Amino acid sequence: MKLGTLLAALLLIVPSLVAQDSDELMRGPDGNTTYHVNGISVRPLPGQPFHGRSTTEWTRTLEDGSVVTTHLFAMVARDSQGRIYREGRNFVPVNSEQEPKRFRFFIFDPVTHTRTLCLVASHSCEVTSYFASTSFKLMPVGPFDDGKRTLARESLGNDVMDGINVVGTRETVTINAGVVGNSQALSITREFWYSPELQVNLAVTRKDPREGTQVIRLHEITRSEPDPNMFKVPQGYVVHDVRNKPASPEN
């Protein structure tokens, strides 16, 4: 084959190979999967101030048998008016020296009926209405959700955590096969260590085969009045009050 003919043939082949490789590398956009773990629930009860450090450790076993454990800590407080301050922080690997980054914080005020959510990155806050119940009623044991799920409850006795008396309870929810796409029945357990004096769970352990194990604890609890500055929007933050914002017109 003449050199000119060979070069012409190569020029025809190379673009097709490049186009093929380019097609194989092409794809559309894809979103991310995000996870949120609720911390200790605090009700806006007046006359029972405290503040402390809430820790969450989350352990998940993967399909290949490996284990992923992450954790975080966040400050939580309630003053004598029933106002609540709590932080949102990111999970970090449990065996690292990284500090969980605070990315938001909430101020709940039952007196002004406001919920203020502040984002650290943008130094902005949004104020919405807040009406939270100060009472709580346990769900009765037995079948619920039209018999698709069943709740069982047992006592774990009494104990003391950080010098505070607590009462232990274990709840087990059994989900029948097929209810959530499960091929067989699922059992989910939660253990609570509750302070009747503070009316707050000082420890919660959640075990769900779909989500792993979450252990949440309140540490370094102080019964004195928290710093009042915790319940104020910091200087430099822009506040947007959207409680009376008119609805956007429909297109």
C-alpha positions as CSV (number, residue, x, y, z in Angstrom):
1,M,0.0,0.0,0.0
2,K,1.3,3.4,-0.9
3,L,2.2,5.8,2.0
4,G,-0.4,8.3,0.9
5,T,-3.1,5.7,0.8
6,L,-2.1,4.4,4.3
7,L,-2.2,7.9,5.8
8,A,-5.7,8.5,4.3
9,A,-7.0,5.3,5.9
10,L,-5.6,6.2,9.3
11,L,-7.2,9.6,9.2
12,L,-10.6,7.9,8.6
13,I,-10.1,5.5,11.5
14,V,-8.8,7.9,14.2
15,P,-11.9,10.3,14.2
16,S,-14.2,7.3,14.6
17,L,-12.2,6.0,17.6
18,V,-12.2,9.4,19.2
19,A,-15.9,9.8,18.7
20,Q,-16.5,6.4,20.2
21,D,-14.4,7.1,23.3
22,S,-16.1,10.5,23.7
23,D,-19.5,8.8,23.6
24,E,-18.5,6.3,26.3
25,L,-17.4,9.1,28.6
26,M,-20.6,11.2,28.2
27,R,-23.4,11.1,30.8
28,G,-26.0,13.3,32.3
29,P,-26.0,15.1,35.7
30,D,-26.6,13.2,38.9
31,G,-27.8,14.3,42.3
32,N,-26.2,13.3,45.6
33,T,-27.7,11.2,48.4
34,T,-27.9,13.1,51.7
35,Y,-28.6,11.8,55.2
36,H,-30.0,13.5,58.3
37,V,-30.0,12.1,61.8
38,N,-32.3,13.8,64.3
39,G,-30.6,14.6,67.6
40,I,-32.2,14.7,71.1
41,S,-35.6,16.2,71.0
42,V,-36.1,19.2,73.4
43,R,-39.5,20.7,74.2
44,P,-40.0,24.4,75.0
45,L,-40.6,24.0,78.7
46,P,-40.2,27.1,80.9
47,G,-38.5,27.0,84.3
48,Q,-36.2,24.0,83.4
49,P,-33.0,25.5,82.0
50,F,-30.0,23.5,81.0
51,H,-27.3,23.4,78.4
52,G,-24.9,20.6,77.3
53,R,-23.1,18.9,74.5
54,S,-25.0,16.4,72.4
55,T,-23.0,13.7,70.7
56,T,-24.2,11.3,67.9
57,E,-22.3,8.2,66.8
58,W,-23.6,6.5,63.7
59,T,-22.4,3.0,62.7
60,R,-23.4,1.3,59.4
61,T,-22.5,-2.2,58.2
62,L,-22.1,-2.3,54.4
63,E,-22.9,-5.1,52.0
64,D,-19.3,-6.3,51.9
65,G,-19.2,-6.5,55.7
66,S,-17.1,-3.4,56.2
67,V,-18.2,-0.9,58.9
68,V,-18.5,2.8,58.6
69,T,-18.6,4.9,61.8
70,T,-19.0,8.6,61.9
71,H,-19.8,11.0,64.7
72,L,-20.5,14.6,65.6
73,F,-21.1,16.9,68.6
74,A,-23.4,19.9,68.8
75,M,-24.4,22.3,71.6
76,V,-28.0,22.4,72.8
77,A,-29.6,24.6,75.4
78,R,-32.9,25.7,76.9
79,D,-33.4,28.7,79.1
80,S,-36.0,29.6,81.8
81,Q,-38.3,31.0,79.2
82,G,-38.4,27.8,77.3
83,R,-36.3,29.1,74.5
84,I,-34.2,26.5,72.7
85,Y,-30.8,26.8,71.0
86,R,-29.4,23.9,69.0
87,E,-26.7,23.4,66.3
88,G,-26.4,21.5,63.1
89,R,-23.0,20.0,62.4
90,N,-21.6,17.7,59.8
91,F,-20.5,14.1,60.5
92,V,-16.8,13.3,60.5
93,P,-15.0,9.9,60.6
94,V,-14.9,8.6,64.2
95,N,-11.2,7.8,64.1
96,S,-10.1,11.3,62.7
97,E,-9.2,14.5,64.5
98,Q,-11.5,16.5,62.4
99,E,-13.9,18.8,64.2
100,P,-17.5,18.6,63.0
101,K,-18.2,21.8,61.2
102,R,-21.2,23.9,62.3
103,F,-23.2,24.8,59.2
104,R,-26.5,26.1,60.8
105,F,-28.1,26.8,64.2
106,F,-31.7,27.2,65.3
107,I,-33.3,29.5,67.9
108,F,-36.9,28.4,69.0
109,D,-38.8,31.0,71.0
110,P,-42.2,29.9,72.5
111,V,-42.8,33.5,73.8
112,T,-42.6,35.2,70.4
113,H,-43.6,32.0,68.6
114,T,-40.7,32.3,66.2
115,R,-38.3,29.7,64.7
116,T,-35.1,31.3,63.5
117,L,-32.8,29.2,61.2
118,C,-29.4,30.7,60.6
119,L,-27.0,29.5,57.9
120,V,-23.3,30.0,58.8
121,A,-21.9,30.1,55.3
122,S,-24.2,32.9,54.1
123,H,-24.6,34.7,57.4
124,S,-28.3,34.8,56.9
125,C,-31.3,33.8,59.0
126,E,-34.9,33.1,58.2
127,V,-37.7,33.6,60.7
128,T,-40.9,31.5,60.6
129,S,-43.8,30.8,62.9
130,Y,-43.3,28.3,65.8
131,F,-46.0,26.6,67.8
132,A,-44.7,23.6,69.6
133,S,-46.5,21.4,72.1
134,T,-45.1,21.2,75.7
135,S,-46.8,17.9,76.3
136,F,-46.1,14.4,75.0
137,K,-48.2,11.2,75.0
138,L,-46.7,7.8,74.5
139,M,-48.1,5.8,71.6
140,P,-50.1,2.7,72.9
141,V,-48.5,-0.7,72.4
142,G,-50.0,-3.2,69.9
143,P,-50.8,-3.1,66.2
144,F,-51.1,0.1,64.3
145,D,-51.0,1.4,60.7
146,D,-53.9,-1.0,59.9
147,G,-52.1,-3.9,61.4
148,K,-49.0,-3.5,59.2
149,R,-46.8,-2.6,62.2
150,T,-46.7,-3.6,65.8
151,L,-45.2,-1.7,68.8
152,A,-43.9,-3.4,71.9
153,R,-42.5,-1.6,75.0
154,E,-40.5,-2.8,78.0
155,S,-38.9,-1.2,81.1
156,L,-35.1,-1.0,81.5
157,G,-35.3,0.2,85.1
158,N,-33.7,3.2,86.6
159,D,-30.1,4.6,86.4
160,V,-28.1,7.8,86.9
161,M,-26.4,9.8,84.1
162,D,-24.2,12.8,84.8
163,G,-25.8,12.9,88.3
164,I,-29.3,13.0,86.9
165,N,-31.9,10.2,87.6
166,V,-33.1,8.6,84.4
167,V,-35.7,5.9,83.5
168,G,-35.0,3.4,80.8
169,T,-37.4,2.1,78.1
170,R,-37.0,-0.1,75.1
171,E,-39.4,0.1,72.2
172,T,-39.5,-2.4,69.3
173,V,-41.5,-1.8,66.1
174,T,-42.0,-4.8,63.8
175,I,-42.8,-4.0,60.2
176,N,-44.6,-6.8,58.3
177,A,-43.1,-8.1,55.1
178,G,-43.8,-6.1,52.0
179,V,-44.9,-2.9,53.9
180,V,-41.7,-0.9,52.9
181,G,-40.6,-3.2,50.1
182,N,-39.0,-5.6,52.6
183,S,-38.9,-9.3,51.7
184,Q,-39.3,-10.3,55.3
185,A,-40.4,-8.7,58.6
186,L,-38.2,-5.9,60.0
187,S,-37.5,-5.1,63.6
188,I,-36.5,-1.7,64.7
189,T,-35.5,-1.0,68.3
190,R,-35.1,2.3,70.2
191,E,-33.8,2.6,73.8
192,F,-34.5,5.8,75.8
193,W,-33.0,7.0,79.1
194,Y,-35.3,9.8,80.2
195,S,-34.9,12.4,82.8
196,P,-38.3,13.1,84.4
197,E,-36.9,16.3,86.0
198,L,-35.7,17.8,82.8
199,Q,-38.3,16.0,80.7
200,V,-35.6,15.2,78.1
201,N,-34.0,12.0,76.9
202,L,-30.4,12.0,78.0
203,A,-29.6,9.1,75.8
204,V,-31.2,7.4,72.8
205,T,-30.1,4.4,70.9
206,R,-31.7,3.6,67.5
207,K,-31.1,0.3,65.8
208,D,-32.6,-0.1,62.3
209,P,-31.3,-2.7,59.8
210,R,-31.8,-0.1,57.0
211,E,-29.9,2.7,58.6
212,G,-27.5,1.1,61.1
213,T,-27.1,2.1,64.8
214,Q,-27.3,5.6,66.1
215,V,-26.2,6.4,69.6
216,I,-27.1,9.9,70.9
217,R,-26.1,11.2,74.3
218,L,-26.2,14.5,76.2
219,H,-23.0,15.2,78.1
220,E,-21.6,17.9,80.3
221,I,-25.1,18.9,81.3
222,T,-25.3,22.2,83.3
223,R,-28.5,23.1,85.1
224,S,-27.8,26.8,85.3
225,E,-29.1,29.4,83.0
226,P,-27.4,29.3,79.6
227,D,-25.7,32.4,78.1
228,P,-28.5,34.7,76.8
229,N,-26.4,35.5,73.7
230,M,-27.1,32.0,72.5
231,F,-30.7,33.1,71.8
232,K,-29.8,36.2,69.8
233,V,-28.9,36.4,66.1
234,P,-25.1,37.3,65.9
235,Q,-24.0,40.6,64.5
236,G,-23.4,40.5,60.8
237,Y,-26.2,38.1,60.0
238,V,-29.0,39.3,57.7
239,V,-32.5,38.4,59.0
240,H,-35.4,37.6,56.7
241,D,-38.8,37.5,58.4
242,V,-41.1,35.4,56.1
243,R,-44.0,34.9,58.6
244,N,-46.3,37.4,56.8
245,K,-44.8,37.0,53.3
246,P,-47.5,37.0,50.6
247,A,-47.8,33.8,48.5
248,S,-46.1,33.9,45.2
249,P,-48.5,34.1,42.2
250,E,-49.0,30.9,40.3
251,N,-47.6,30.8,36.7
